[in-house]
Amino acid sequence: QEGRGLPAPLAGEGRTVRFTVPAIGGRFEGQLAEDGRSLTGALVQGGMNVPLVMQRGAIAAGPSRPQTPQPPFAYRSEDVAFDNPAAPGVRLAGTLTLPQGDGPFPVAVLVTGSGPQDRDETILDHKPFAVWADALTKRGVAVLRYDDRGVAGSTGSFQSATVPDFATDARAAVDYLLTRRDIDPARIGVIGHSEGGTIAPMLVQAGAPLAWIVTLAGPAVSGGAILEEQTRLIRLASGQSAEQNAAAGVIQAALMRAVADNAEDAGAVMRAVEAVLVTAGQSQTQAATVAAQMSTAYYRQMIAHDPAASLRAVRVPMLALYGGKDLQVSADQNGPALRALKPDADVVVLPGLNHLFQPATTGLMTEYGQIETTLAPEAISTVVDWVAARSGL
């Protein structure tokens, strides 16, 4: 599943070993061999129970990530923390990088994509937010990046939060910057990746004092439409036939309607999703497991949310960057939609780049860890040059 560095709390008794992987909703139980060199058991995840044998081996060196910034840095780096008054108990921990000098400096707040992310948006040993912060700060723009609530140094519950909740965390980051003398309050911007690209316009719509926004693979259509196109493109890139893809697309569309039409009622979503899946041939047990996942508050809000209103409300300069090989937030689907909603936005599609803005072959997620490049140079220069120009640099 290309997962790395996921917490897996361990327990056991005798030769029985158990661990859970909360990030993927998985758990394992197995028996340690007499020689201590293998574990034989089963992985339970998403309604599946599959045999799993793990063998002890040498710890391999990590993959090469040449763009990850290494000290000494040509700028200052400060650990910071700030509370979200809209969510008692949520204290967000982050890193503020500042150019040399006294300021006040223009600043960018980085907002992560979906899933529990640390301040570097670490995925498969890539640290794209560290790379963005390094490039921007060297150009004279301070950068604040922070751990999602409930992740790493931040407190609160990630699992119980929705996108509007995460938007209040981003607003708390903006408000924190407004308290600092070394930050220019008239030159604060937000750069949001993927789901963060949904949050950035929401902040403007809610009245956050932003000078500009950048969306990196930001949705311009509803979450349900995004997932329908995403799954279609992934099936095609994975080699599924046109006929199989069309049949799967009918089911996917029915699932999205089942969620969107009942988004205010978790029970109604569960019933509607179960009905679709049972009709499609899944067992009642399998259907119930998937329905439970699709009826969470986060999933229902994400599928039903249409960003059109927030995008139309943006009255500040906006850059929307897309990768031509992005299978998760398609440039062909979202670029034209955004141009129609906000004709004055700068919409840029960079050919050959995937959802993470890496140079890609297929765009499939299985490539992410195999690619050494964290961010394509043309993506970095496009964003940094645009932000610097809007910041008077």
C-alpha positions in Angstrom: 0.0 0.0 0.0 3.1 2.2 -0.2 2.7 3.3 3.4 5.8 4.2 5.5 6.4 5.6 8.9 2.9 4.9 10.2 2.5 4.5 14.0 1.8 0.9 14.9 1.3 0.4 18.6 2.6 -3.1 19.6 1.3 -5.5 22.2 1.6 -9.2 22.8 1.8 -12.1 25.2 4.2 -15.0 24.9 4.8 -15.6 21.2 1.5 -13.9 20.2 2.2 -10.5 18.7 -0.5 -7.8 18.0 -0.3 -4.4 16.6 -2.8 -1.8 15.2 -2.2 0.7 12.4 -4.8 3.4 13.2 -4.0 5.5 10.1 -5.3 2.7 7.8 -7.9 1.2 10.2 -5.8 -2.0 10.2 -4.7 -4.6 12.8 -2.5 -7.6 12.8 -2.2 -10.7 15.1 0.3 -13.4 14.5 2.7 -15.9 16.1 6.5 -15.3 16.5 8.5 -18.2 15.1 10.8 -20.1 17.5 13.9 -18.6 15.9 12.4 -15.1 16.2 12.8 -14.4 12.5 9.2 -14.4 11.2 5.6 -13.6 12.2 2.8 -15.6 10.8 -0.8 -14.3 11.1 -3.4 -12.2 9.4 -4.1 -8.5 8.6 -7.6 -7.2 9.1 -8.4 -4.0 7.2 -11.5 -2.6 5.6 -13.6 -5.7 6.1 -10.9 -8.0 4.7 -9.0 -10.6 6.6 -5.9 -11.8 4.7 -2.9 -14.0 5.6 0.3 -12.1 6.3 3.8 -13.5 6.9 6.5 -11.0 7.9 10.2 -12.0 7.8 13.0 -10.3 9.7 15.4 -8.6 7.3 18.1 -6.0 7.2 17.0 -2.4 7.6 17.4 -0.9 4.1 18.6 2.6 3.6 15.9 5.1 2.9 15.2 6.3 -0.6 17.1 9.2 -2.0 15.3 12.5 -1.5 17.9 15.0 -2.8 15.6 18.1 -2.5 14.9 17.7 1.2 16.5 20.9 2.8 19.5 20.2 5.0 21.0 22.6 7.5 22.7 25.0 7.8 19.9 27.1 6.3 20.2 30.5 4.8 17.3 31.7 6.9 15.9 31.4 10.4 13.7 28.6 11.6 11.5 28.9 14.7 9.3 26.3 16.4 5.9 27.9 17.1 2.5 26.9 18.6 -0.9 28.6 18.6 -4.4 27.7 19.8 -7.5 27.5 17.7 -10.2 29.4 19.6 -12.9 27.8 17.5 -11.9 24.4 18.7 -11.1 24.1 22.4 -8.3 21.7 23.0 -6.7 22.1 19.6 -3.2 23.6 19.8 -1.3 23.5 16.6 2.5 23.1 16.5 4.5 24.3 13.5 7.6 25.8 12.0 8.0 29.4 11.0 10.9 30.1 8.6 11.9 33.8 8.3 14.3 35.5 5.9 17.4 37.2 7.4 16.6 40.7 8.7 14.0 42.4 10.9 11.0 42.4 8.5 8.2 42.9 8.5 8.0 40.1 5.9 5.4 38.8 3.5 4.3 35.3 4.6 2.7 32.2 3.2 0.7 29.7 5.2 0.9 26.1 3.9 -2.3 24.0 4.3 -2.0 20.2 3.8 -4.1 17.8 1.7 -6.4 15.1 3.0 -5.4 12.6 5.6 -3.3 13.1 8.7 -0.3 15.1 7.7 2.7 16.6 9.5 4.0 20.1 8.9 6.2 18.8 6.0 3.3 17.0 4.4 5.6 13.9 4.6 4.7 11.1 2.2 6.9 8.2 1.2 9.9 10.1 2.7 9.2 13.1 0.5 8.8 16.4 2.4 7.2 18.8 -0.1 6.2 21.4 2.4 9.8 21.6 3.6 10.8 22.1 0.0 8.2 24.8 -0.6 9.2 26.6 2.6 12.9 26.5 1.7 12.3 27.9 -1.8 10.0 30.7 -0.6 12.0 31.8 2.4 15.2 32.0 0.3 13.2 34.4 -2.0 12.2 36.6 1.0 8.8 35.2 1.9 8.3 33.8 5.4 6.5 30.5 5.6 4.3 29.0 8.4 3.7 25.2 8.1 2.0 23.2 10.9 1.1 19.7 11.9 -2.6 18.8 11.4 -4.7 18.6 14.5 -4.0 15.3 16.4 -0.8 14.7 14.4 2.8 14.9 15.6 3.1 18.0 17.9 -0.5 19.2 17.5 -3.3 18.3 19.8 -7.0 17.6 19.2 -8.8 14.8 17.3 -8.1 14.4 13.6 -10.6 11.6 13.0 -13.6 13.5 14.2 -12.9 16.7 12.2 -14.3 17.8 8.9 -13.0 20.2 6.2 -14.7 23.2 7.8 -12.9 22.3 11.0 -9.6 22.2 9.3 -10.4 25.6 7.8 -10.7 27.0 11.3 -7.2 25.6 12.0 -5.8 27.5 9.0 -7.6 30.7 10.1 -6.0 30.3 13.5 -2.6 30.2 11.7 -3.4 33.4 9.9 -4.6 35.1 13.2 -1.4 34.0 14.9 0.7 35.6 12.2 -1.2 38.9 12.7 0.1 39.0 16.3 3.8 39.1 15.1 5.7 42.3 14.5 8.0 40.6 12.0 5.1 39.7 9.7 3.5 42.3 7.4 -0.3 41.9 8.0 -1.0 43.3 4.5 1.0 40.6 2.8 -0.3 37.3 4.2 -1.2 34.5 1.7 -2.2 30.9 1.8 -0.9 28.0 -0.3 -3.2 24.9 -0.1 -2.5 21.5 -1.6 -5.4 19.3 -2.8 -7.9 19.5 0.1 -5.9 22.5 1.3 -6.9 24.0 -2.1 -10.5 23.8 -1.0 -9.7 25.5 2.3 -7.9 28.5 0.9 -11.0 29.9 -0.9 -13.1 29.1 2.2 -10.8 31.4 4.3 -11.3 34.3 1.8 -15.0 33.7 1.8 -15.1 33.8 5.6 -13.3 37.1 5.7 -9.7 36.2 6.5 -7.4 39.1 5.6 -5.5 37.5 2.8 -3.5 39.3 0.1 -3.5 36.3 -2.3 -4.0 32.5 -2.5 -2.4 29.6 -4.3 -4.1 26.3 -4.9 -2.0 23.3 -5.8 -4.2 20.6 -7.4 -7.2 22.4 -5.8 -10.7 21.1 -6.5 -13.1 23.3 -8.5 -16.0 20.8 -8.6 -17.8 18.8 -5.9 -16.0 16.1 -3.9 -18.3 13.5 -5.4 -17.4 14.6 -8.9 -13.7 14.6 -8.0 -13.9 11.0 -6.8 -15.8 9.8 -9.8 -13.2 11.2 -12.2 -10.3 10.1 -9.9 -11.4 6.5 -9.8 -12.1 6.4 -13.6 -8.6 7.7 -14.4 -6.9 5.4 -11.9 -8.8 2.4 -13.4 -7.7 3.4 -16.9 -4.1 4.0 -15.9 -4.1 0.6 -14.2 -5.0 -1.2 -17.4 -8.8 -1.8 -16.9 -10.7 -2.2 -20.1 -13.1 0.5 -21.2 -16.1 -1.9 -20.6 -15.0 -2.7 -17.1 -14.3 1.0 -16.3 -17.7 2.0 -17.6 -19.5 -0.6 -15.4 -17.5 0.4 -12.3 -18.2 4.0 -13.1 -21.9 3.4 -12.9 -21.6 2.0 -9.4 -19.2 4.8 -8.3 -21.7 7.4 -9.5 -24.5 5.7 -7.6 -22.4 5.7 -4.5 -21.6 9.4 -4.8 -25.3 10.2 -5.2 -26.2 8.0 -2.2 -23.9 10.1 -0.1 -24.6 13.5 -1.5 -28.3 13.1 -1.5 -28.3 12.1 2.2 -25.3 14.1 3.4 -27.1 15.5 6.5 -28.1 12.0 7.8 -25.5 9.4 8.5 -28.0 6.6 8.9 -29.6 7.4 5.6 -26.2 7.3 3.9 -25.5 3.9 5.4 -28.7 2.5 4.2 -28.4 4.0 0.7 -24.8 2.9 0.3 -25.5 -0.6 1.5 -28.3 -0.9 -1.0 -26.1 0.1 -3.9 -23.3 -2.3 -3.0 -25.6 -5.3 -2.3 -27.3 -4.7 -5.7 -23.8 -4.6 -7.2 -23.0 -8.1 -5.7 -21.3 -7.4 -2.5 -22.2 -9.4 0.7 -24.2 -7.7 3.4 -21.1 -7.7 5.7 -18.8 -6.1 3.1 -21.5 -3.5 2.2 -22.0 -2.6 5.8 -18.3 -2.1 6.4 -17.9 0.2 3.4 -21.2 2.0 4.3 -19.9 2.7 7.8 -16.7 4.3 6.3 -18.7 6.4 3.8 -21.2 7.7 6.4 -18.6 9.5 8.6 -19.1 13.2 9.1 -15.9 14.0 7.2 -16.7 11.8 4.2 -20.3 13.1 3.9 -19.2 16.7 4.0 -16.3 16.2 1.6 -18.5 14.4 -1.0 -21.3 16.9 -0.8 -19.2 20.1 -0.7 -19.2 22.2 -3.9 -16.4 24.8 -3.9 -18.2 27.1 -6.4 -19.5 29.6 -3.9 -16.2 30.0 -2.1 -14.3 30.3 -5.4 -16.7 33.0 -6.7 -16.1 34.9 -3.4 -12.3 35.2 -4.0 -11.5 38.8 -4.7 -7.8 38.6 -4.3 -5.1 37.4 -6.8 -5.3 33.6 -7.2 -2.9 31.1 -8.8 -4.2 27.6 -9.5 -1.6 25.1 -10.4 -2.4 21.6 -11.8 -0.3 18.7 -13.0 -1.1 17.3 -16.4 -0.7 13.7 -15.2 -2.6 14.2 -11.9 -5.1 11.3 -11.6 -6.5 12.5 -8.2 -7.5 16.0 -9.1 -7.7 16.1 -12.8 -6.5 19.2 -14.6 -8.9 18.5 -17.5 -11.9 18.4 -15.1 -10.9 21.2 -12.7 -9.0 23.7 -14.8 -12.0 24.6 -17.1 -14.4 24.6 -14.1 -12.2 27.1 -12.2 -11.8 29.3 -15.3 -15.5 29.5 -15.5 -16.0 30.3 -11.8 -13.1 32.8 -11.6 -12.0 34.1 -15.0 -9.3 36.4 -13.5 -7.5 33.5 -11.8 -4.1 32.5 -13.1 -4.7 28.8 -14.1 -1.5 26.9 -15.0 -1.3 23.3 -16.1 2.2 21.8 -16.1 2.5 18.8 -18.4 3.9 15.5 -17.1 3.4 16.2 -13.4 1.4 14.2 -11.0 -0.7 15.1 -7.9 2.4 15.8 -5.9 3.9 17.8 -8.8 6.6 15.3 -9.5 7.6 14.4 -13.0 5.6 11.2 -13.6 5.1 8.4 -16.1 1.6 7.1 -15.4 0.5 9.5 -12.6 -0.4 6.5 -10.4 0.1 6.8 -6.7 2.4 3.7 -6.8 5.0 5.9 -8.5 5.2 8.5 -5.8 7.8 6.7 -3.7 9.8 5.6 -6.8 10.4 9.1 -8.0 13.4 10.9 -6.5 12.2 14.4 -7.3 9.9 15.8 -4.6 8.8 18.9 -6.5 9.5 19.6 -10.2 11.7 22.7 -10.7 9.0 24.2 -13.0 6.4 23.9 -10.3 8.6 25.6 -7.7 9.6 28.5 -10.0 6.0 29.0 -11.1 4.7 29.4 -7.6 7.7 31.2 -6.0 7.9 33.8 -8.9 4.1 34.4 -8.7 4.1 34.8 -4.9 7.2 37.0 -4.9 5.6 39.3 -7.5 2.4 39.6 -5.4 4.5 40.3 -2.4 6.4 43.2 -3.9 9.7 41.3 -4.0 
